[in-house]
């Protein structure tokens, strides 16, 4: 046959030309058959074919647990809708490549809790996958799985593939799961039938009731959960819609929350007929378990007469396990359990938990997690607005259940369930000023101010300087000057020395005791120190008045110590002298404790004084302590007193690099000094992040400013941001960023580091064999010395590996390189200078010492004769000390330590520790008024 030159013509001559004809013939035949035979048409319809293909796909996917078939089980057989099990895998767990994240510097002692069956595997995997993707791949919190039967190998295998976190699998005790034998089954069965006949969901299910009873009273007692403090309850088949960049567990811990939720809805009233009556009966038996500031308003619209059936949906809850373990809740659950309502009715764990949280916790311990996008069919919470965008939420804002739940969204949009949107004044609560004007009026007479100024000036004239290199008492003549001061005090305060017991501790420590008539009351301790910072002889000519003149110019008392802290020392003694003169007899014992080396750390003065007080009164044997510290300021049109309720930690860290020496003409790429320089640059280029926690006193000060500052004193947008930060983490971050531009504020809130001393090298032509630097750290109150040391060790390990140096950090080998090493890096500190973060003194509504202090400050301010500064009364807010006082030795004596000097910052001419230290006489009189008010206030019946 002849060949065709065209490819197209060649194709027409091939068998492929019959394919289109065949396809056309099949299509025509299909439609003819479908028209003639209806059964054939139905069987070959597109919808029927798609359904067949779906079944094939499901059968295939079942083997890998990706697409389980829809279940069809009775609710009475399961408390979750089970999924079709897949074959049990065999072989080793595969290695999975996991995205790497920087581990968080802090974590709470917490775990996720799943209550699930083996048949829930697919749903559990869905929930875990969402949780890992949205949160836990960065935080790595452990999982605890609980079941009434052992988990099988397949369940453990597949769940373990989804996380790098630890997983525990536990079996529930039979007594904690099954219906108790004492329940009248005949009655319970009849009731279940009634629920079923009335179409109540899970009305006839015993397993569901077992689950409700277990979650109400037993899950937190399980052996696997005893090691944890916080939990996050997760169920199968739930969805998490948003990224969680902040740790909810740490939020609960740092803000002392006990219960967190996302959705609130109504319970079926038929299922809890008698629950509220039982609750009211319990409250009548144990009223002491219900705090005054509870969240009863969430539960009841008529003051507790009836329950409005509103509850937190406990399918999602983050909580404090120790709250459920508390005596109050334990007794409450046992009482409810004895009523049989879990089985005779259908009491759910959601209303039980909600009632308990609202009654036994304070309302500011309950938190709405607005930022957590969550769905458990059929309800979901979807964050809205900026949170939705910033947290990359993929839910539909229009579907959020918050818009049609049992409370208006604004009700629980508040941090503390105020019943409305929270306001700064809610966070900056003030107590009524205490009126002691009948006692302080004596200080308003003509001539008292001059007399007080001379008392302080006389003490200033005695130069009780303390130096860093002073030896022990008795060995160093520098201490002898304190004898002169003691003689002066005896002459000026004869009644104090006659009426109070005086014990001298380590020769110069003064411990005065004014015994009260009621020895059962814990004493009040007032502190001060006798020593002053040395005056640099080179600066004497810079002083307006001689540094130890004690000169009073009619306004200021001039001289070293006039502000720090002889004003405190003399102010306390002048107060007691005046009260003795007027025959005041205390009910509560008053102790005066005056150290003599505070400016050099207090090892010879405050430390033995504290030890002596501990010997006399024991741990927690003191009502509260007031020492030098914060003052009042006038800023933004409002006067705010700032007693410090905590102190940052302190640690000097030395970092030493050692490498081989030699002639500098043949140098290595990096000498000891060079390597140390890189380390120092790394530290300074990567400072500690500043995170403002709502529990930080500096946050309270911001709320006080937002609440009381003059209208034009704050930019409106920033004032709103401060208020919004009460419930919005986004707003809190914005406020932190703005405030961090203030270097001083930033230093109060975060951990700071300052490279203060560096040493290395001995000769220009000799390689330095060692180089050493000292880095001073002031540790944030949310951190600790241990956390800072860990941070430093990680950094140094990196540099050791970089230059093949062994690394020892705080006594531990953290080397990452391989021997033989080229040299060494050593980091350490001295226990004598390191001070951990001070315990924070309570300032909540039940902290009576804080109330006494605050009301005394406000009362003394009202009683001042000078013109008020700012608008209205003085506002009191807890604050922080960035430095440390003598109170660091007194922590065991009481939980209530306050560091406060009652004066305005403007009362001190040029600050402390510098030239031209001077103190306003009128401010000194106000200080005496404050100490008088405080002593009288603390002596009132039931004050503490």
RODO-414019 format. One record per residue (C-alpha): residue in one letter; x, y, z. Coordinates in steps of 0.001 Angstrom, whole numbers, plus 500000, padded with zeros to 6 digits. Example, Ala and Ser with C-alpha at 12.3 -4.5 7.8 and 13.67 -1.06 7.14 Angstrom:
BEGIN
a512300495500507800 s513670498940507140 
This chain:
BEGIN
x500000500000500000 x501201503423499185 x502502505565502126 x500817508901502944 x503123511790503464 x500744513666505898 x500697512571509593 x497028513483509765 x496239511204506882 x498308508488508519 x496191508811511703 x492973508404509726 x494296505161508332 x495027503714511821 x492578501759514108 x492267504854516418 x489800506359513970 x487134503919515324 x487351505110519009 x485024508143518687 x482529505978516819 x482552503382519618 x482009506000522368 x479126507561520452 x477501504123520024 x477770503372523819 x476182506698524817 x473257506221522422 x472778502652523724 x472809503831527386 x470078506407526885 x467920503934524888 x468146501367527723 x467486503971530398 x464364505087528566 x463060501539528098 x464053500056531548 x463497502306534627 x465542500009536912 x468548500370534674 x468150504155534712 x468059504357538518 x471024502062538975 x473183504074536588 x472192507583537698 x474972510016538622 x473795510273542244 x473711506488542623 x477179506109541162 x478553508866543439 x477090507142546489 x478660503836545425 x482011505476544938 x481715507136548397 x481133503727549990 x484154502332548211 x486213505283549417 x484944504872552981 x485780501195552972 x489255502038551783 x489777504911554246 x488539502904557200 x491775501026557221 x493666504245557936 x491043505930560113 x490600508936557842 x486921508720556887 x484854506554559261 x481305505654558279 x478418507403559959 x477482505578563186 x474042504354564069 x473932503594567786 x471432504221570544 x472267507039572911 x471671504607575735 x474679502583574645 x477258505314574425 x477973508744575792 x479767509641572554 x478863508630569036 x481480505957568282 x483466505575565097 x484092502361563190 x487324500776564493 x490202500215562144 x492662497338562092 x495269497365564841 x498593498462563339 x501759496513563801 x505410497391563593 x507392500256565099 x506067503791565385 x507140505697562244 x509494508632562506 x507661511890561834 x509259515136560755 x507881517792563104 x508008521535562597 x510452522970565126 x509464525680567591 x511316527532570287 x510115525990573562 x508300528399575888 x510324529764578789 x507459529118581221 x504785526482581399 x502061525704583879 x501696522325585535 x498808521299583311 x497414518643580982 x494670518024578441 x491998515565579620 x490060513320577248 x487208511082578381 x486797508701575452 x486136505163574350 x488271503102571985 x485543503547569371 x485953507339569552 x489356507153567914 x488557509087564731 x486886511885566684 x489740511999569171 x492255512256566361 x490319515131564828 x490316516997568137 x493995516330568767 x494952517389565259 x493183520717565703 x494707521252569133 x498230520428567983 x498006522621564878 x496490525584566648 x498314525484569984 x500109522495571383 x502823521966568776 x504399525091570295 x503661524373573973 x503816520573574182 x501440519996577084 x500731516345577980 x497499514442577347 x495616512229579804 x493087509774578338 x490508508158580606 x488141505283579842 x486048502842581846 x487880500008580040 x491552499783578998 x492523501564575802 x493514499170573030 x496772499190571090 x495237500802568040 x493933503758570049 x497283504289571730 x499186503921568480 x497196506431566456 x496911509040569193 x500621508840569908 x501355509694566269 x499722513103566556 x501866514738569213 x505348514904570650 x503864515487574083 x503628512838576762 x500428510778576781 x498974508789579672 x496144506265579383 x494090505428582444 x491185503261583501 x488428504728585645 x487685503001588931 x484441501074588841 x483137502884591938 x483714506208590212 x481933505201587034 x479085502814587664 x475731503561589227 x476007503163593024 x474317500122594518 x472289502241596920 x470381503850594043 x466849502440593820 x467058501032590310 x463317500530590008 x462679504191590685 x465607505291588517 x464401503139585619 x460900504546585837 x462300508071585773 x464490507267582777 x461442506027580931 x459665509289581675 x462600511252580279 x462597509084577159 x458855509489576657 x459293513254576885 x462115513301574344 x464777514531576753 x468218514003575174 x470077511123576829 x466964510722578948 x467186506933579145 x470984506625579134 x472738505204582188 x476241505604580655 x475528509294580151 x474593509628583799 x477747507750584764 x479744510236582735 x478028513247584346 x478650511912587847 x482275511065587039 x482999514495585580 x481252516154588485 x483032514397591313 x485800512030590338 x487849512915587262 x490142515236589236 x490800512466591757 x492180510070589150 x495719508946589868 x497005510256586533 x495758513771587267 x497031514090590827 x500351515494589608 x498718518401587742 x497280521736588842 x495337522725585717 x493408520859583029 x491778521535579681 x488864519266578913 x488696518154575292 x486126515874573686 x486120513889570460 x484905515566567275 x485594519138568307 x487115521915566226 x489484524682567274 x489245527523564777 x491937529979565851 x495652530127566547 x496421530357570260 x499661532275570598 x499314532796574343 x499165530034576909 x495673529731578492 x497110527632581315 x499590530348582267 x496830532924582009 x494806530928584537 x497816530527586806 x499125534088586632 x495704535640587127 x494563533182589807 x491600531976587754 x489852528726588631 x487420528246585743 x487417529206582069 x484685528744579429 x483631529748575913 x479888529081575753 x477029529492578221 x473551528091577562 x470403526927579321 x470004523474580805 x466810521482580341 x464941522366583564 x463270518929583632 x466668517281584149 x467586519239587298 x464295519664589144 x465821519468592616 x469433520521592006 x468989524122593145 x467012523143596238 x469828520775597180 x472342523566596570 x470451526018598780 x470271523376601489 x474033522913601304 x474685526665601471 x472565526942604579 x474715524233606153 x478055525744605031 x477676529505604437 x481400529983605125 x482240528432601751 x480545531226599789 x482711534375599423 x481074537776599369 x482211538601595847 x480819535441594235 x479134535210590826 x475620534462592116 x474258536990589603 x475187534571586825 x473069531799588340 x470063533590589650 x467955536571588646 x466277536909592032 x469104536891594530 x469400533117594830 x465773532162595337 x465695530285592048 x468181529018589483 x467874530534586005 x469258527285584473 x472128529117582792 x475401527176582849 x478822527078581273 x478952524408578610 x481465522052580148 x482379520336576883 x484966523089576880 x486466524034580212 x489880525015581470 x490126524797585212 x492103524620588395 x492131521027589608 x492800522190593146 x489511524076593119 x487652520805592546 x489840519157595186 x488990521846597732 x487101521126600902 x484158523245599764 x483662521444596472 x484380517994597870 x481662518426600486 x479316519935597930 x479675517034595518 x479337514433598263 x476171516173599406 x474735516231595885 x475728512625595266 x473880511523598402 x470685512989596936 x470775510590593969 x469934513298591453 x472511512095588949 x470394508934588458 x466859509769589618 x466971512875587475 x469705513682584970 x471953516153586727 x474726517156584344 x478286518035585196 x477800521362583378 x475269522846585840 x477078521267588788 x480416522790587765 x478799526121586912 x476996526414590231 x480127525473592154 x482339527927590259 x479842530746590661 x479307530128594376 x482646528935595765 x485017531022593626 x485255534762593461 x483687536285590393 x487066537559589191 x488333533955589155 x486017532988586279 x487156533796582754 x485531533899579349 x488064532743576730 x486960535105574007 x489989534305571850 x489372530531571617 x487374529606568536 x485617526355569387 x482913524065568030 x481259521019569506 x478196520161567476 x475756521834567453 x477229524961569095 x480262527034568384 x481992530138569663 x483663532223566969 x485760535243567959 x484856538423566162 x486537541585564953 x490276542014565388 x490686538759567325 x489202536825564416 x491711538338561995 x494798538356564184 x494354534769565383 x493712533517561830 x490282532133562716 x488444530325559933 x484986530121561518 x482034532260560397 x481583535161562817 x477852535110562142 x477591531626563638 x478996532412567070 x476772531084569835 x477605534074572006 x475002536033570072 x472110533892571265 x473247532227574486 x471639532497577917 x473519535674578819 x474272538717576724 x477790538507575353 x478753541666577167 x477919539937580448 x480695537401580277 x482903539327577900 x484259540750581153 x487343539327582784 x485566539018586104 x481884538596585290 x480941542032586522 x477536541710584886 x478635544414582425 x481713545432580528 x484563545803583028 x485926549246583748 x489293550384585103 x487625551355588385 x486703547700588860 x490412546885588813 x491425549903590868 x489083549483593814 x489500551933596682 x488658551570600356 x487183554286602518 x489756556577604178 x490276555929607889 x489717559021610013 x492227559479612845 x492053563278612869 x491333563333616589 x494819561869617081 x496643563772614336 x495261567223615138 x498154567710617560 x500519567916614587 x498701570933613148 x499564573307615996 x501946576172615385 x505560575225615856 x505203571469615356 x506591571518611824 x509751573337612971 x510105570979615918 x509763567927613643 x512295569415611233 x514804569854614043 x514296566246615212 x515135565006611722 x517942567547611252 x519615566417614459 x519728562819613229 x521065563925609843 x523975565679611568 x525285562301612749 x527027560794609669 x526124557119610026 x527621556124606691 x527914552442605791 x530627551316603363 x530852548195601219 x534185547140602702 x533320547527606376 x534309544732608707 x532255543098611417 x530870545005614367 x533578545215617014 x536356544842614452 x535747548008612449 x535764551460614040 x533425552808611386 x530497551366613368 x531232553469616478 x529352556466615056 x526102554569615675 x526701554909619427 x526344558661618980 x523085558207617075 x521685555938619799 x522499558519622453 x520703561158620381 x517612558937620086 x517564558361623852 x517666562116624473 x514962563037621954 x512560560162622619 x512681559543626381 x509153558042626611 x509942555504623911 x513045554345625760 x511237554280629103 x507972552576628085 x509025550206625298 x511259547193625678 x514537547691623812 x516738544845622677 x519930545603620798 x520725542934618252 x524339542678617105 x525110545849619110 x523482548390616812 x520267546765615629 x517352548339617542 x514323546214618399 x511640548117620310 x508528546297621548 x505384548122622710 x503336545327624204 x499610545377623552 x496915544335625967 x495817541393623781 x498713538991623312 x496652536787620975 x496795539433618243 x499671539291615812 x501984542315616132 x502444545112613638 x506073545763612627 x507356549140611452 x510834549235609939 x513507551755609027 x517289551889608848 x519836554042610640 x522625554075608054 x523049556303605028 x524894556116601734 x528392557663601999 x528957561139600613 x531625561243597932 x534165563817599154 x534607564973595556 x530962566140595469 x530848568137598715 x531251571455596871 x528156570588594787 x525841570687597821 x523708573764598450 x524145573083602175 x526828570929603841 x525851567243603400 x525521566562607146 x524263569984608234 x520646569025608883 x519877572645608023 x516182573679607872 x515563576592605538 x511859576854606331 x510909574398603580 x513530571648603340 x515674569743605842 x519039569384604050 x521509566553604302 x522368562935603611 x519684560638604992 x516959563283605240 x514990561251602729 x516651557829602866 x515872556790605521 x516254558848608675 x512907560431607903 x511375556963608359 x513397556222611489 x512633559567613172 x509063559665611870 x508200556334613534 x509856557258616827 x508225560710616856 x504830559063616301 x505249556624619179 x506616559365621448 x503536561484620726 x501104558619621343 x502817557810624644 x502603561443625649 x498820561259625122 x498535558002627046 x497623555774624107 x497657552114625135 x497737549670622237 x495674546521622082 x497929545057619412 x501665544774620071 x503787547171618034 x507348546263617094 x509920548747615766 x512858547173613934 x515740549396612816 x518731547955610979 x522041549731610528 x523523548459607245 x520667548433604747 x522709550375602211 x525209547498602011 x522646544675601980 x521730544318605661 x523785541218606598 x524769542569610036 x521624544519610845 x518353543390609266 x519349539752608932 x519954539099612652 x516975541331613548 x514712539201611372 x516151536030612859 x515419537356616351 x511835538213615444 x511390534760613908 x512681533267617138 x510159535267619178 x507040535111617001 x507606532192614631 x506703531855610969 x503698533925609933 x503649535348613435 x503386539001612346 x500208540701611112 x501992542878608574 x505170544888608037 x505732548396606700 x509224549441605598 x510653552158603352 x509661552002599703 x507293553614597252 x505759557053597603 x502911559037596067 x503100560743592700 x501035563367590963 x500836562598587292 x498129562950584680 x496031565015587049 x495658562321589677 x497522561618592904 x498423557927593305 x500151556377596295 x502226553344595321 x503080551043598210 x505242548234596859 x503836544753597433 x506770542940595860 x510412543225594881 x512183542051591774 x514860539421592107 x518558540280592056 x521489538336590668 x525036539227589618 x526290536742587038 x529968536439586205 x530922534977582847 x534544533994582367 x536164532837579128 x539549531056579237 x541627530198576179 x545343529403575683 x547760532316575953 x550723533086573744 x552431535905571877 x550063538377570276 x552116538345567073 x550544534979566216 x546961535433567359 x544030533052566924 x540911534192565112 x539271535061568457 x540907535708571796 x539231535274575162 x538276538951575065 x536898538622571541 x534758535594572415 x533505537271575596 x532676540360573542 x530524538311571184 x528729536792574154 x528095540231575648 x526806541582572334 x524481538589572075 x523034539356575513 x522564543034574792 x521116542495571322 x518608539993572690 x517185541422575917 x514549539620577923 x511075540148576452 x508740542406578389 x505377540795579091 x502824542644581182 x500609540298583163 x497291541437584550 x498405540242587969 x501391542590587881 x500974545626590171 x502220547845587350 x499105546833585414 x496910547959588296 x498606551360588245 x497704551710584561 x494071550883585330 x494062553456588140 x495403556090585763 x492787555195583162 x490075555371585813 x491022558596587572 x493349560618585335 x492159563990584116 x490119563852580885 x492880565380578773 x495760563602580530 x495584560434578421 x495106560054574695 x491492558805574384 x492494555844572251 x495127554784574764 x492720555153577698 x490260552917575842 x493027550415575104 x493887550199578805 x490238549529579626 x489879547032576787 x493002545180577932 x490978543871580872 x489422541346578506 x491513541560575333 x494978540083575017 x495447542084571819 x494798545329573656 x497106544201576452 x499921543684573967 x499290547102572472 x499410548741575908 x502617546883576716 x504254548038573477 x503313551655574139 x504453551614577765 x507687549821576901 x508855552981575176 x509327554320578712 x512678552845579747 x511948553162583467 x508532551489583200 x510003548721581072 x512651548108583724 x509997547666586406 x508046545083584422 x510659542936582692 x513890541199583606 x516788543577583008 x520456542879582372 x523329545343582612 x526949544584581797 x528614546558584598 x532147545186584997 x534602543719582513 x538176542547582981 x540713540818580804 x544277540906579537 x547513542009581237 x549863543102578451 x549695544439574898 x551861541687573401 x550360538789575355 x547217536956574367 x544630537202577183 x544227533846578867 x541055534949580582 x538357537580580233 x535554538120582717 x532369540172582769 x529754540789585432 x526138541136584305 x523668542474586846 x520138541063586584 x516941542424588107 x514484539585587700 x510826540145586771 x508302539120589399 x506796536479587089 x510220534889586605 x512842533449588963 x516593533144589416 x516410529560588169 x514655530632584980 x517255533322584288 x520093530880584936 x518549528419582496 x518301531155579869 x521961532074580351 x523081528437580234 x521351527899576877 x523050530947575393 x526476530003576660 x526094526420575445 x525573527812571949 x528748529905572111 x530702527031573575 x529735524902570621 x530589527746568231 x534185527968569499 x534616524440570859 x534772525522574496 x533516523506577418 x530716525267579306 x529940525131582990 x526919527187584021 x526030527521587691 x527740524300588626 x526412522186585737 x528205521014582606 x526144522165579616 x528808521671576960 x527582520853573468 x530962520613571746 x533356517656571665 x536563517139573597 x539346518075573407 x538095521594574033 x539989524714573054 x539103526455576330 x536328527045578833 x533321529244579546 x532213529447583158 x529151531242584519 x528304531613588168 x526903533783590897 x527314534135594633 x524545533034596957 x525301535968599252 x524226538525596635 x521514536605594775 x517964537335595929 x515004535570594402 x511777537346593523 x509961538402596690 x506577536828597440 x503804539248596507 x501677540561599336 x497952539940598825 x495848542913597773 x492545541177597033 x489261541956598712 x489967539580601582 x493435540943602380 x492739542911605551 x496310544212606004 x496114545812602554 x492784547403603494 x494261548791606723 x497272550189604881 x495206551676602030 x492613553270604298 x495401554713606464 x497173556223603453 x493969557793602182 x492984558987605641 x496365560621606250 x496155562353602873 x492744563797603695 x494174564977606995 x497044566903605400 x497007570661605964 x498595571488602640 x496602571977599482 x495564568699597904 x497448567713594791 x495364566319591959 x491626565884591906 x489718564386594804 x491127561837597192 x494454560119596915 x494230556858594954 x496132553854596279 x497538551196593950 x499921548317594622 x503332548806593039 x506772547211592782 x510310547844594005 x512989547392591378 x515586547326594171 x515632545393597424 x515046546515600997 x515746544992604394 x512404543166604093 x514145540446602085 x515098538887605412 x511545539111606809 x509619536947604316 x508972534118606764 x507392536412609330 x504315537344607295 x502735537234603854 x501881540916604172 x504923543152603605 x504500546687602315 x507264549056601272 x506027552625601490 x507171556110602496 x504223558445602988 x505296561455600982 x505077562773597460 x507990562362595112 x508131566154594963 x508842566268598717 x512376565046598037 x514522567791596505 x516967565791594428 x516288562154595065 x518382559828597214 x522008558691596981 x523064561920595306 x524129565474596062 x521633567907597590 x519434565342599277 x516725567286601083 x513250566613602453 x510259568926602798 x509255569516606411 x505547569497605576 x506027566104603930 x507738564883607083 x504766566036609189 x502428564152606841 x504599561058607331 x504111561314611105 x500371561673610510 x500440558524608393 x502240556423611000 x499809557679613643 x496790556838611473 x498205553409610668 x498845552486614320 x495389553628615417 x493716551907612450 x495501548578612985 x494478548707616642 x490748548776615857 x488673545703616784 x488482543233613880 x490731545410611712 x492951542427610929 
